[in-house]
Amino acid sequence: MAKKVRIGVIGAGGIANGAHLPGYSKIPDICEVVALCDIDPAALKNTSEKYPDIKHLFDDHRKMLEMPEIDAVSVCTPNYAHFETTVNSLKAGKHVLCEKPIAMNAVEAAEMVSVARKNGKILQIGYNSRFQPSNQALKRFIEAGELGDIYYARAQALRVRGIPGWGVFIDKEKQGGGPLIDIGVHILDLTLWMMGHPKPVAASGITYQKFGKRPDVVGFMGQWDHTKFTVEDFASALIRFENGATIVLEASFVANLRQEAHNLTLLGTEGGAETNPFSITQERHKSVFTYEPKIPGGNNINTHHAEMKAFAECVRDGKEPLVTGEHGLMVARIMDAIYRSSEEGCEVKIA
């Protein structure tokens, strides 16, 4: 493999234009995007005009994967296409950065992980929250034992009026669900990482559809077509783990809240922490106090761009990624259990 990683991008929509392509373009000494693919001719044309250095354009990802020049692939498709494009890329001998969630369900996710292992290729999943400097700092505190045994977490990804007015985010057949599988997976992955990925054993969840089908609800992220809304707009869950720890997870596209929240609260035997703003609470000398660690540069980075850089470096150097396919699979198994629990009205075991 050449020293500079050669990348193909599958999908020329919002996440490719907003994260992957600009991210790769900022590290020309490490990588170059050599091919772009999309089944939509207009999307392909519009994106290729923004990035004229991409010489090879395709409307079929299988044709793109025939290029021996490509070392790695970014999968930037809607959720329903993650499985096919990732598996085909891995089988073609390409390393893969697949956008989150890993797949529509855990069955697909398990196959993707298996194919990556069999072919000896990297499978990184796009949970970019782990690359936020304050989150990485908190992880260092945890690994140093500052929080002790983390036994409880509250993970919140709550929007007030945040149903996307574009894409397939309201289509269950193509997306797999609503805020739970779109933004809930981000905060859940971050929580699992902070807790050291304990083994999940069961989940009890509930989903609601209270606003998405109504024509009288305002959209802050563009106005969606309420007649085509088939996903939940709020979800909550209790997740239990083999070591006795628990997570309470909440995710909303729409909720009557004073303000939005994307926050993780951790409770441990030696301390507690929150991610937004980053703070740690501990007891010392018969008193309880909270402090907010200051990080050089703060959070003044683009976490997506950091994610692209980390992926390219892993491919170049043969390293394991920070966010593995196995991590994505764990999130998928929990998501499946929560949705099934909501449908069946009972706690669901996680194998």
Backbone hydrogen bonds in HBPLUS format (Angstrom, degrees):
<---DONOR---> <-ACCEPTOR-->    atom                        ^
c    i                          cat <-CA-CA->   ^        H-A-AA   ^      H-
h    n   atom  resd res      DA  || num        DHA   H-A  angle D-A-AA Bond
n    s   type  num  typ     dist DA aas  dist angle  dist       angle   num
A0005-VAL N   A0030-ILE O   2.85 MM  25  6.26 152.9  1.93 155.8 148.0     1
A0032-GLU N   A0005-VAL O   2.88 MM  27  6.37 146.2  2.00 163.9 168.4     2
A0071-ASP N   A0006-ARG O   2.80 MM  65  5.27 159.5  1.84 141.6 148.7     3
A0072-ALA N   A0006-ARG O   3.20 MM  66  6.46 157.1  2.25 153.8 156.7     4
A0007-ILE N   A0032-GLU O   2.87 MM  25  6.07 167.6  1.89 154.6 157.7     5
A0034-VAL N   A0007-ILE O   2.79 MM  27  5.81 151.5  1.87 151.9 161.0     6
A0008-GLY N   A0072-ALA O   2.92 MM  64  6.40 153.4  1.99 152.2 160.2     7
A0074-SER N   A0008-GLY O   2.95 MM  66  6.42 153.1  2.02 153.5 162.1     8
A0009-VAL N   A0035-ALA O   2.97 MM  26  6.31 159.2  2.01 141.4 145.0     9
A0037-CYS N   A0009-VAL O   2.89 MM  28  6.24 145.8  2.00 165.4 170.7    10
A0010-ILE N   A0074-SER O   2.88 MM  64  6.12 173.6  1.89 173.6 175.0    11
A0076-CYS N   A0010-ILE O   2.74 MM  66  5.67 160.8  1.77 162.0 167.9    12
A0011-GLY N   A0037-CYS O   2.70 MM  26  5.76 168.4  1.72 156.6 159.4    13
A0017-ASN N   A0013-GLY O   3.04 MM   4  6.20 165.9  2.06 156.4 160.6    14
A0018-GLY N   A0014-GLY O   2.71 MM   4  5.67 145.9  1.83 145.3 156.2    15
A0019-ALA N   A0015-ILE O   2.97 MM   4  5.46 137.1  2.16 130.0 137.0    16
A0020-HIS N   A0015-ILE O   3.25 MM   5  6.69 156.5  2.30 150.1 154.3    17
A0021-LEU N   A0016-ALA O   2.87 MM   5  5.62 162.4  1.90 149.9 155.9    18
A0023-GLY N   A0019-ALA O   2.87 MM   4  5.70 142.9  2.01 142.1 153.7    19
A0024-TYR N   A0020-HIS O   2.89 MM   4  6.11 165.1  1.91 159.8 162.0    20
A0025-SER N   A0021-LEU O   3.02 MM   4  6.11 153.6  2.09 145.4 153.3    21
A0026-LYS N   A0023-GLY O   3.28 MM   3  5.48 147.6  2.39 100.8 109.7    22
A0027-ILE N   A0024-TYR O   3.09 MM   3  5.56 166.1  2.11 114.9 119.3    23
A0030-ILE N   A0027-ILE O   2.96 MM   3  5.54 157.2  2.01 117.9 124.9    24
A0031-CYS N   A0027-ILE O   3.10 MM   4  6.35 162.8  2.13 159.6 165.0    25
A0036-LEU N   A0056-HIS O   2.95 MM  20  6.42 150.5  2.03 158.7 168.2    26
A0058-PHE N   A0036-LEU O   2.90 MM  22  6.26 148.2  2.00 153.9 160.8    27
A0038-ASP N   A0058-PHE O   3.06 MM  20  6.58 151.0  2.15 152.4 155.8    28
A0044-LEU N   A0040-ASP O   3.03 MM   4  6.24 162.4  2.06 158.6 164.1    29
A0045-LYS N   A0041-PRO O   2.91 MM   4  6.04 159.1  1.96 146.5 152.1    30
A0046-ASN N   A0042-ALA O   2.91 MM   4  6.04 172.3  1.91 155.0 157.2    31
A0047-THR N   A0043-ALA O   3.04 MM   4  6.06 164.4  2.07 146.5 151.0    32
A0048-SER N   A0044-LEU O   2.96 MM   4  5.97 159.5  2.01 144.0 150.5    33
A0049-GLU N   A0045-LYS O   3.07 MM   4  6.21 143.7  2.20 145.8 154.5    34
A0050-LYS N   A0047-THR O   3.00 MM   3  5.20 131.8  2.24 100.8 114.0    35
A0051-TYR N   A0047-THR O   3.14 MM   4  6.49 136.4  2.34 142.9 155.2    36
A0054-ILE N   A0051-TYR O   3.11 MM   3  5.99 170.0  2.12 126.2 129.4    37
A0063-LYS N   A0060-ASP O   3.09 MM   3  5.55 132.0  2.33 109.4 120.7    38
A0064-MET N   A0060-ASP O   3.29 MM   4  6.71 156.0  2.36 147.3 154.2    39
A0065-LEU N   A0061-HIS O   2.95 MM   4  6.19 150.7  2.04 147.4 154.7    40
A0066-GLU N   A0063-LYS O   3.13 MM   3  5.38 153.7  2.20 104.1 112.2    41
A0067-MET N   A0064-MET O   3.06 MM   3  5.80 167.0  2.08 120.2 124.4    42
A0070-ILE N   A0067-MET O   3.35 MM   3  5.88 159.6  2.39 112.2 116.9    43
A0095-HIS N   A0071-ASP O   3.12 MM  24  6.52 163.0  2.15 144.2 144.0    44
A0073-VAL N   A0095-HIS O   2.73 MM  22  6.13 151.2  1.81 152.9 161.5    45
A0097-LEU N   A0073-VAL O   2.87 MM  24  6.27 160.2  1.91 162.4 168.3    46
A0075-VAL N   A0097-LEU O   2.87 MM  22  6.18 162.9  1.90 148.8 153.9    47
A0099-GLU N   A0075-VAL O   3.11 MM  24  6.04 160.8  2.15 155.8 158.6    48
A0081-ALA N   A0078-PRO O   3.07 MM   3  5.85 156.5  2.13 124.6 130.8    49
A0082-HIS N   A0079-ASN O   3.05 MM   3  5.35 165.4  2.07 114.7 119.4    50
A0080-TYR N   A0174-LYS O   3.01 MM  94  4.93 134.2  2.23 159.1 155.5    51
A0085-THR N   A0081-ALA O   3.28 MM   4  6.24 165.7  2.31 154.3 157.2    52
A0086-THR N   A0082-HIS O   2.97 MM   4  5.83 155.9  2.03 146.3 153.7    53
A0087-VAL N   A0083-PHE O   2.95 MM   4  6.01 172.5  1.95 157.6 160.1    54
A0088-ASN N   A0084-GLU O   2.97 MM   4  6.01 165.9  1.99 150.7 155.3    55
A0089-SER N   A0085-THR O   3.02 MM   4  6.02 149.4  2.12 135.2 143.7    56
A0090-LEU N   A0086-THR O   2.91 MM   4  6.15 162.2  1.94 156.0 160.2    57
A0091-LYS N   A0087-VAL O   2.95 MM   4  6.11 163.9  1.98 152.0 156.6    58
A0092-ALA N   A0088-ASN O   3.01 MM   4  6.11 132.3  2.24 134.5 146.7    59
A0092-ALA N   A0089-SER O   3.16 MM   3  5.03 128.4  2.44  90.7 104.5    60
A0094-LYS N   A0089-SER O   2.97 MM   5  5.38 159.9  2.01 152.4 150.3    61
A0093-GLY N   A0090-LEU O   2.96 MM   3  5.18 158.0  2.01 108.2 113.3    62
A0096-VAL N   A0122-ILE O   2.89 MM  26  6.07 174.2  1.89 155.6 157.0    63
A0124-GLN N   A0096-VAL O   2.86 MM  28  6.25 167.2  1.87 162.1 164.7    64
A0098-CYS N   A0124-GLN O   2.81 MM  26  6.20 154.6  1.87 174.4 169.5    65
A0126-GLY N   A0098-CYS O   2.85 MM  28  5.96 141.5  1.99 151.9 154.0    66
A0109-ALA N   A0105-ASN O   3.12 MM   4  6.35 161.0  2.16 144.2 150.1    67
A0110-ALA N   A0106-ALA O   2.84 MM   4  5.90 158.6  1.89 145.4 149.7    68
A0111-GLU N   A0107-VAL O   3.28 MM   4  6.52 154.6  2.35 143.5 149.5    69
A0112-MET N   A0108-GLU O   3.02 MM   4  6.33 156.3  2.07 152.4 159.3    70
A0113-VAL N   A0109-ALA O   3.00 MM   4  6.29 160.6  2.04 154.0 158.4    71
A0114-SER N   A0110-ALA O   2.99 MM   4  6.16 157.2  2.04 143.3 150.0    72
A0115-VAL N   A0111-GLU O   2.91 MM   4  6.12 160.7  1.95 152.8 157.1    73
A0116-ALA N   A0112-MET O   3.03 MM   4  6.23 156.6  2.08 146.2 152.6    74
A0117-ARG N   A0113-VAL O   3.06 MM   4  6.31 159.4  2.10 149.2 154.2    75
A0118-LYS N   A0114-SER O   2.94 MM   4  6.18 167.9  1.96 153.7 156.9    76
A0119-ASN N   A0115-VAL O   3.02 MM   4  6.11 149.2  2.11 145.6 152.8    77
A0120-GLY N   A0116-ALA O   2.95 MM   4  5.90 107.8  2.49 135.8 152.2    78
A0121-LYS N   A0116-ALA O   3.01 MM   5  5.12 160.1  2.05 147.2 150.0    79
A0120-GLY N   A0117-ARG O   3.11 MM   3  5.04 155.1  2.17 101.1 108.8    80
A0125-ILE N   A0323-VAL O   3.28 MM 198  5.74 151.6  2.37 127.6 135.6    81
A0127-TYR N   A0125-ILE O   2.85 MM   2  5.91 141.9  1.99 105.6  95.8    82
A0131-PHE N   A0128-ASN O   2.96 MM   3  5.56 159.1  2.00 118.4 124.9    83
A0132-GLN N   A0129-SER O   3.17 MM   3  5.55 169.4  2.18 113.8 116.9    84
A0135-ASN N   A0132-GLN O   2.94 MM   3  5.31 122.2  2.28 109.9 125.0    85
A0136-GLN N   A0132-GLN O   2.99 MM   4  6.31 155.3  2.05 157.2 165.2    86
A0137-ALA N   A0133-PRO O   2.87 MM   4  6.11 146.6  1.98 145.7 155.6    87
A0138-LEU N   A0134-SER O   2.95 MM   4  6.17 156.6  2.00 143.3 149.0    88
A0139-LYS N   A0135-ASN O   3.00 MM   4  6.24 154.0  2.07 143.6 150.6    89
A0140-ARG N   A0136-GLN O   3.15 MM   4  6.43 145.3  2.28 138.0 146.2    90
A0140-ARG N   A0137-ALA O   3.05 MM   3  5.11 120.5  2.42  95.8 110.6    91
A0141-PHE N   A0137-ALA O   3.07 MM   4  6.48 151.1  2.15 148.3 156.2    92
A0142-ILE N   A0138-LEU O   2.94 MM   4  6.26 159.4  1.98 153.9 159.3    93
A0143-GLU N   A0139-LYS O   2.91 MM   4  6.14 163.8  1.94 150.6 154.7    94
A0144-ALA N   A0140-ARG O   3.05 MM   4  6.16 133.0  2.28 138.1 149.8    95
A0144-ALA N   A0141-PHE O   3.21 MM   3  5.16 132.4  2.45  93.1 106.0    96
A0146-GLU N   A0141-PHE O   3.07 MM   5  5.48 157.2  2.12 160.2 152.9    97
A0145-GLY N   A0142-ILE O   2.90 MM   3  5.18 160.4  1.94 111.4 116.9    98
A0148-GLY N   A0145-GLY O   3.22 MM   3  5.06 139.2  2.40  95.2 106.8    99
A0270-GLU N   A0147-LEU O   2.95 MM 123  4.57 167.2  1.97 117.8 114.7   100
A0269-THR N   A0149-ASP O   3.08 MM 120  5.29 137.4  2.27 118.2 129.3   101
A0151-TYR N   A0267-LEU O   3.05 MM 116  6.26 143.1  2.20 157.1 164.9   102
A0246-THR N   A0151-TYR O   3.07 MM  95  6.37 147.6  2.18 131.8 138.9   103
A0267-LEU N   A0152-TYR O   2.91 MM 115  5.28 162.9  1.94 161.8 158.4   104
A0153-ALA N   A0246-THR O   3.01 MM  93  6.48 134.0  2.23 143.2 156.1   105
A0248-VAL N   A0153-ALA O   2.86 MM  95  6.30 159.6  1.90 156.7 162.3   106
A0154-ARG N   A0265-THR O   2.89 MM 111  5.05 153.9  1.96 140.6 149.0   107
A0265-THR N   A0154-ARG O   2.89 MM 111  5.05 161.4  1.92 145.9 152.1   108
A0155-ALA N   A0248-VAL O   2.80 MM  93  6.14 165.4  1.82 163.7 168.9   109
A0250-GLU N   A0155-ALA O   2.90 MM  95  6.32 150.9  1.99 161.3 170.0   110
A0156-GLN N   A0263-ASN O   2.89 MM 107  5.31 167.3  1.91 166.2 169.0   111
A0263-ASN N   A0156-GLN O   2.97 MM 107  5.31 136.5  2.16 135.3 148.7   112
A0157-ALA N   A0250-GLU O   2.91 MM  93  6.20 155.0  1.97 148.7 157.1   113
A0252-SER N   A0157-ALA O   2.99 MM  95  6.55 151.8  2.07 144.9 147.1   114
A0158-LEU N   A0261-ALA O   2.67 MM 103  4.99 167.5  1.68 160.7 163.4   115
A0261-ALA N   A0158-LEU O   2.98 MM 103  4.99 157.1  2.03 136.0 143.5   116
A0159-ARG N   A0252-SER O   3.08 MM  93  5.47 149.9  2.17 118.7 127.7   117
A0255-ALA N   A0160-VAL O   3.03 MM  95  4.87 158.6  2.08 121.7 124.7   118
A0220-PHE N   A0161-ARG O   3.13 MM  59  5.45 148.2  2.23 133.3 142.7   119
A0162-GLY N   A0253-PHE O   2.62 MM  91  4.80 166.5  1.64 160.7 158.4   120
A0165-GLY N   A0221-MET O   2.89 MM  56  5.87 144.0  2.02 158.2 146.8   121
A0171-ASP N   A0168-VAL O   3.05 MM   3  5.29 167.7  2.06 117.8 120.7   122
A0230-THR N   A0170-ILE O   2.91 MM  60  5.94 173.0  1.91 164.3 166.6   123
A0174-LYS N   A0171-ASP O   3.20 MM   3  5.62 134.6  2.42 107.4 118.0   124
A0175-GLN N   A0171-ASP O   2.81 MM   4  5.77 149.7  1.90 156.8 167.1   125
A0176-GLY N   A0172-LYS O   2.82 MM   4  4.66 146.4  1.93 117.6 127.6   126
A0182-ASP N   A0178-GLY O   3.07 MM   4  6.11 131.4  2.32 146.1 159.6   127
A0183-ILE N   A0179-PRO O   2.93 MM   4  5.37 143.5  2.07 128.7 138.7   128
A0184-GLY N   A0179-PRO O   2.75 MM   5  5.96 160.5  1.79 163.4 163.0   129
A0186-HIS N   A0183-ILE O   3.16 MM   3  5.34 131.1  2.41  99.6 111.7   130
A0188-LEU N   A0184-GLY O   2.96 MM   4  6.08 151.3  2.04 148.2 157.4   131
A0189-ASP N   A0185-VAL O   2.88 MM   4  5.91 162.0  1.91 143.5 148.2   132
A0190-LEU N   A0186-HIS O   3.10 MM   4  6.35 162.6  2.13 147.9 152.7   133
A0191-THR N   A0187-ILE O   3.02 MM   4  6.14 152.4  2.10 138.1 145.5   134
A0192-LEU N   A0188-LEU O   2.90 MM   4  6.18 166.4  1.92 159.1 161.6   135
A0193-TRP N   A0189-ASP O   2.98 MM   4  6.16 158.9  2.03 150.7 156.6   136
A0194-MET N   A0190-LEU O   3.01 MM   4  6.26 160.8  2.05 148.2 152.9   137
A0195-MET N   A0191-THR O   2.99 MM   4  6.20 148.7  2.09 149.0 157.9   138
A0197-HIS N   A0192-LEU O   2.77 MM   5  4.85 162.3  1.80 155.1 150.9   139
A0196-GLY N   A0193-TRP O   3.15 MM   3  5.16 157.7  2.20 102.1 108.9   140
A0242-GLU N   A0199-LYS O   2.79 MM  43  5.51 162.7  1.82 165.1 170.7   141
A0201-VAL N   A0240-ARG O   2.90 MM  39  5.82 171.1  1.91 142.5 145.2   142
A0350-ILE N   A0201-VAL O   2.79 MM 149  4.81 162.7  1.82 118.7 119.1   143
A0240-ARG N   A0202-ALA O   2.84 MM  38  5.29 169.3  1.85 153.8 157.6   144
A0203-ALA N   A0348-VAL O   2.89 MM 145  5.44 152.6  1.97 148.0 156.5   145
A0348-VAL N   A0203-ALA O   2.85 MM 145  5.44 170.0  1.86 153.5 155.0   146
A0204-SER N   A0238-LEU O   2.91 MM  34  5.27 157.1  1.96 148.7 156.4   147
A0238-LEU N   A0204-SER O   2.84 MM  34  5.27 154.4  1.91 148.1 156.3   148
A0206-ILE N   A0236-SER O   2.92 MM  30  5.62 154.1  1.99 163.0 167.0   149
A0236-SER N   A0206-ILE O   3.01 MM  30  5.62 156.0  2.07 158.1 165.5   150
A0208-TYR N   A0234-PHE O   2.78 MM  26  5.13 158.7  1.83 154.3 154.0   151
A0233-ASP N   A0208-TYR O   2.80 MM  25  6.03 160.1  1.84 154.5 161.1   152
A0234-PHE N   A0208-TYR O   3.30 MM  26  5.13 142.9  2.45 141.6 137.6   153
A0214-ARG N   A0211-PHE O   2.99 MM   3  5.44 163.2  2.02 119.9 125.2   154
A0228-LYS N   A0225-ASP O   2.98 MM   3  5.65 162.5  2.01 120.7 126.3   155
A0253-PHE N   A0233-ASP O   2.97 MM  20  5.14 163.2  1.99 136.5 139.9   156
A0235-ALA N   A0251-ALA O   2.86 MM  16  5.34 145.2  1.98 157.9 165.2   157
A0251-ALA N   A0235-ALA O   2.92 MM  16  5.34 158.1  1.97 156.7 157.2   158
A0237-ALA N   A0249-LEU O   2.87 MM  12  5.15 142.3  2.01 146.6 152.1   159
A0249-LEU N   A0237-ALA O   2.91 MM  12  5.15 160.4  1.94 144.4 151.0   160
A0239-ILE N   A0247-ILE O   2.83 MM   8  5.11 166.9  1.85 155.6 160.1   161
A0247-ILE N   A0239-ILE O   2.94 MM   8  5.11 150.7  2.02 142.2 150.6   162
A0241-PHE N   A0245-ALA O   3.00 MM   4  5.32 140.7  2.16 165.7 161.4   163
A0244-GLY N   A0241-PHE O   2.93 MM   3  5.40 161.9  1.97 120.4 123.2   164
A0257-LEU N   A0255-ALA O   2.94 MM   2  5.60 127.4  2.23 107.6  91.9   165
A0275-THR N   A0264-LEU O   3.06 MM  11  5.42 134.9  2.27 141.5 153.3   166
A0266-LEU N   A0273-ALA O   2.81 MM   7  5.12 165.8  1.83 151.5 155.5   167
A0273-ALA N   A0266-LEU O   2.93 MM   7  5.12 152.5  2.00 140.3 145.5   168
A0268-GLY N   A0271-GLY O   2.84 MM   3  5.12 133.6  2.05 137.1 151.8   169
A0272-GLY N   A0281-THR O   2.82 MM   9  5.05 155.9  1.87 144.7 152.8   170
A0281-THR N   A0272-GLY O   2.85 MM   9  5.05 161.7  1.88 135.2 140.3   171
A0274-GLU N   A0279-SER O   3.00 MM   5  5.31 152.3  2.08 142.0 146.7   172
A0279-SER N   A0274-GLU O   2.99 MM   5  5.31 154.1  2.05 140.4 143.2   173
A0280-ILE N   A0291-TYR O   2.92 MM  11  5.57 159.7  1.96 160.5 167.1   174
A0291-TYR N   A0280-ILE O   2.93 MM  11  5.57 160.7  1.97 157.4 161.5   175
A0282-GLN N   A0289-PHE O   2.99 MM   7  5.74 156.2  2.05 164.4 167.3   176
A0289-PHE N   A0282-GLN O   2.92 MM   7  5.74 163.4  1.95 167.1 169.6   177
A0284-ARG N   A0287-SER O   2.75 MM   3  5.40 152.4  1.82 158.8 166.4   178
A0287-SER N   A0284-ARG O   2.99 MM   3  5.40 135.1  2.20 108.6 120.9   179
A0298-GLY N   A0295-ILE O   2.83 MM   3  4.99 161.0  1.86 127.6 132.2   180
A0300-ASN N   A0297-GLY O   3.32 MM   3  6.10 162.5  2.36 136.5 141.4   181
A0301-ILE N   A0299-ASN O   2.76 MM   2  5.62 140.5  1.92 102.8  92.4   182
A0306-ALA N   A0302-ASN O   3.05 MM   4  6.40 152.9  2.12 149.5 157.8   183
A0307-GLU N   A0303-THR O   2.95 MM   4  6.10 144.0  2.09 136.6 146.2   184
A0307-GLU N   A0304-HIS O   3.07 MM   3  4.95 118.1  2.47  91.3 106.9   185
A0308-MET N   A0304-HIS O   2.95 MM   4  6.35 153.8  2.02 152.0 158.3   186
A0309-LYS N   A0305-HIS O   3.04 MM   4  6.26 162.5  2.07 148.3 152.8   187
A0310-ALA N   A0306-ALA O   2.97 MM   4  6.14 158.2  2.01 144.2 150.2   188
A0311-PHE N   A0307-GLU O   2.99 MM   4  6.21 156.3  2.05 148.3 154.4   189
A0312-ALA N   A0308-MET O   2.99 MM   4  6.24 171.0  2.00 155.9 157.6   190
A0313-GLU N   A0309-LYS O   2.97 MM   4  6.15 156.0  2.03 148.6 155.5   191
A0314-CYS N   A0310-ALA O   2.94 MM   4  6.14 150.1  2.04 143.1 151.3   192
A0315-VAL N   A0311-PHE O   2.98 MM   4  6.30 158.7  2.03 156.1 161.4   193
A0316-ARG N   A0312-ALA O   2.94 MM   4  6.11 164.5  1.97 146.8 151.6   194
A0317-ASP N   A0313-GLU O   2.81 MM   4  5.84 159.1  1.85 148.4 154.0   195
A0318-GLY N   A0314-CYS O   2.74 MM   4  5.32 120.6  2.09 137.6 148.1   196
A0319-LYS N   A0314-CYS O   3.03 MM   5  4.54 141.3  2.19 121.5 130.4   197
A0327-HIS N   A0324-THR O   3.13 MM   3  5.19 122.8  2.47  95.3 109.0   198
A0328-GLY N   A0324-THR O   3.15 MM   4  6.56 155.9  2.21 146.5 152.7   199
A0329-LEU N   A0325-GLY O   2.87 MM   4  6.16 145.9  1.99 146.0 156.1   200
A0330-MET N   A0326-GLU O   3.07 MM   4  6.36 151.6  2.15 145.4 151.4   201
A0331-VAL N   A0327-HIS O   3.24 MM   4  6.60 161.3  2.28 150.0 153.9   202
A0332-ALA N   A0328-GLY O   3.03 MM   4  6.27 155.7  2.09 144.0 151.1   203
A0333-ARG N   A0329-LEU O   2.92 MM   4  6.20 155.4  1.98 153.3 159.1   204
A0334-ILE N   A0330-MET O   3.12 MM   4  6.40 156.5  2.18 148.4 154.3   205
A0335-MET N   A0331-VAL O   2.88 MM   4  6.16 159.4  1.93 152.5 158.7   206
A0336-ASP N   A0332-ALA O   2.94 MM   4  6.15 164.6  1.96 152.6 156.0   207
A0337-ALA N   A0333-ARG O   3.15 MM   4  6.34 158.3  2.20 141.9 147.3   208
A0338-ILE N   A0334-ILE O   2.96 MM   4  6.25 155.6  2.02 152.8 159.3   209
A0339-TYR N   A0335-MET O   3.02 MM   4  6.26 174.3  2.02 162.0 162.4   210
A0340-ARG N   A0336-ASP O   2.94 MM   4  6.07 159.6  1.99 148.0 154.5   211
A0341-SER N   A0337-ALA O   2.81 MM   4  5.88 153.6  1.88 142.9 150.8   212
A0342-SER N   A0338-ILE O   2.97 MM   4  6.26 155.5  2.03 150.2 156.0   213
A0343-GLU N   A0339-TYR O   3.10 MM   4  6.37 154.6  2.17 144.5 151.0   214
A0344-GLU N   A0340-ARG O   2.89 MM   4  6.08 155.2  1.95 153.7 160.4   215
A0345-GLY N   A0341-SER O   2.72 MM   4  5.51 133.8  1.93 145.0 154.6   216
